[in-house]
Amino acid sequence: MPRFSAHLSMLFPEHPFLERFAAAREAGFEAVEYWDPYPYPAEQLAEALERHGLRQALINLPTGDVEAGDQGLAALPGREDEFREAFERALSYARALDCPCLHAMAGKPGDADPAGARRAYVANLRFAAERVAAEGRCVVIEAINARDMPGYFLRTTSEAAGVIEEVGSAGLGLLLDLYHCQITEGDLAMRVRDLMPITRHVQIAGVPERHEPDVGEVHYPYLFRLMDSLGYRGYVGCEYNPREGTRAGLAWRERACGR
């Protein structure tokens, strides 16, 4: 059954951020992930991981000027220098946290020429993937649905697979978010089968409300068994909004895993 990672940007919101590490460990998680580590020194986060016996499963690259609408830099023509600076900062954190996966968000190109945005995306990802591959890490990309993030460059897992093929580096893989995939594409079991060879991290949430994964239209226990049968050994990130407190909603793990 999956190894679950607690997404600390969404789970345990009843605690201050640095207290969420202890809450995750007490709740039985063995790994954590979160969107934005950069307000905290890497050494402080590494100490929290060590103290609570946790692994860092995933971090995001800095996503640009969020207040101005940025949601990543990788597919923004003309901002390649900013992307590289963001990548170097993320890589320094990944090294300090012993983190295997760095998520490079594509961003919202707006009125930019789509072909130019794709060229920038491929070039930026190739640069980053070649750097991390030598260290045994990977950069991952994620398709995000248009309802939650209008204007995002990468919409479908098929598009993501095409980009990964074009970049052609072992240092680039897929972050397969089954919540976004169900909203945009559906047919999850077949997509899991087709995409597993390039999948390096998985994220889950209930569809459509993005609460615990035991409600809504996706039957996750079946998908967990399928991933097991396909040999997936990475983490499954729990990236959802708890309905009534994180601990109160965690019984889904036992049910999903047949315990």
N, C-alpha and C positions, 0 to 999 in steps of 0.2 A: 504494500500500500504506500501511498505517497509520503514523502517527507515534507511536512508543511512549514512554511515560513510566514511569520506574522508581519503584516505590513503595518509598521508603526506610525505611518502618516494617517492611517484610518482606524486601526484597532486601538483599544484602550484610550480613547480620547478623554476618559474621566481622570487620567493621570497626566501630569506634566511630561513632556517628551522624554526626558532622561530617566524618568521612573518607569517608562513603558518596557524597558529591557527586563527589569525584574518581574513585571507583570506577565510578560510573555513567557519567561522561564517557568514561573509558578503555574502558568496555564498549560504547560507541557510542550511548548514550542521549542524546537532545537535550532531555529534560524530566524533571522529577521531581515527586513528590507524596508526602505523608505525612500521618499522622493528626493529629499534635499538635505544632505548631511552637512552642507557648507556653513551654516551658522555656528557649528561646533568644531573645535579643533579635532583633527583626526585622532590624536593621542587620547582625547577624552572619550571618544566613541570606542576606540580599541580597548580601553580599560573597562568600559561597560560590558563589552562583549566578553572579555576574559573573565570578569568578575562573575558573570551570570552563566558562563558555559555555553555561549551562543556563537553561531556562525553568521557571518554577513553574506547573504545570498545574492544581493543585487543592490546597486546604487545607480542613480541617474547622473548623467552629465549635467552641469549647470545649463539651465534652459533659456538664458538670456534675460531680457527685461520683462518680467512677468507682468508688472503693472502697465507696461505699454502693449501687452497682448502677446508677447513671445511665449511659445510653447515648444521650445527647442530651436536649434540653429543649423542642423545638418543639411537641410534642403533649402537654405536661404542664400541665393547667389549674391556675391559681394560681401558676405560676412564670413568668409573662410578663415580669416585670421582669428575672429572671435571664436569660431568653432574649435580651432586648434588650441587656443588658450583654455577653453572650457575642457577639452579633452585632457590636456596635461594636468589640470587641476584634479579632474576625476581620477586619473591614473595614479596620482600621488595618494589620494584617499584609498583607492582600491589596494594599493600596496600596503598601506598602513593597516587596513582592515582585513587583509587577506581575502579580498572579495573577488570571486571568479568572473562576475558578469557586470558590464557597464552598459546601461541603456542610453543610447543616443537618440533623443527625440528629434523627429524630422522638422517640426515647426509648421508654421502657416505662411507659405510664400505669398499669399495675397494675389496681387496683380502681376507677379513675376511670370515670365514665359515658362510654361510647364516643362518644356524641353531643357531650358536652362536650369530650372530647379532640380530636375533629375540628374543632370550632369554634375551639379554641385554636390548633390546627395551621394552619388556614386564615388566621386573623387574624395569627399570627406570621409566616407565610410572605409574606403580602401586604405587611406592614410592611417586611420585609427586601428583598423583590423590588423594591418601588418605590424603595427607597434605592439599590440597586446598578444598576438599569436606567439611571439617569441617568449612570452612570460607564462604561457599556458592559460591565459585568460581569453575572454571573448567579449566583443561588442555585440549587443543585441538590438534589434529593431522591432517595433510593435505597430500593428495596424489598429487604429482607433476609430470608433464609430462616429458618424457625422452628427448624431443627436447630442452626444456628450461634448464633442469638441468640433464645432463647425469650422471648416477651413483647413483642417489638418491635412498634411500632404499625403500621408500613407493611409489608405482606407481599407484595403483588403489583404488577406494573407497571401492571395495569389500575387498581388503586386509586390509584397515583401519577398516572396520566394524568387521572383524575377530579379529583384535588386540584389539579393544574396548571390544568385547565380552569376550576375554580371560582375559583381565585385570579385568573386572567385577566390576568397581567402578563408582559410580555416578559422581565422579570427573573427568571423562575422556569422551570427546565427539569428534565430528567430526567438522573440519573446511571444509565446502563443497565449494571448489573453482570451480565454474562452467566453468571457462576458461580452467583450467587443465583437468577437467573431460570431457569436449567436445573433446579435442585433443586426450586423451587417450582412452576414452570409448564411448562417445556419448550417445544417448538414454536418454537425460537429464531429460525429464519429468518423466519417470519411475524411474530414480535414485532419483530424488527429492522425489517422493512418498515413495520409499522404505527406504530412508535414513533420512527422516525428524525426526523420533523419536530420533535419536542420534545426530542430527545436532545442534550445539550450535552457529555457526557463518557461514556466507556465504560471499564469495567474487566473484566479477564479472569483466569481461573485454570482449571486442570484440574479436572474433576468426576469423582469425588466427593472426592478427597483434598486438593484445593486446592494441588497442586504445579504444575509447569510445564504450560503449556497444550497440550503435544504428547502428553499421556497422558490416558486417560479417555474419556468418552463424547461429548465435543464435538469436532467437526471444525472447528477455527478457521480454517484456510486458506479454506474455503468462505465463512465468515461475513465474513472480511476482504475478500474479493472482492465480496461483496454490499454491504458498507458503502461500498466504493469506488464501486460502480455507483450507489448512492443519493446520492452526493455528500457523505458524511461527511468532514469535514476537521479534526475535533477530535483530541484525543489519546486513545490507548488505554492505560490504566493497567495495568501488570503487577503485580497485587496477589495474589501467591502465595507459598507457602513453598517455597524451593528444597530439592530432595531431598538433594543432595550438594555444596553450594556454588553460589553464584550463577553465577559465570563458567562452571563446568563444565556448567551446564544451559541456556546461552543459545543453543545451536545451533538451537533450535526457531525462532528468528526468521528465519534464512536459509531453512529449509525451508518455513516458513509463507508467506514472501514470494516463493517460487519462485527463490531465489538459490542 
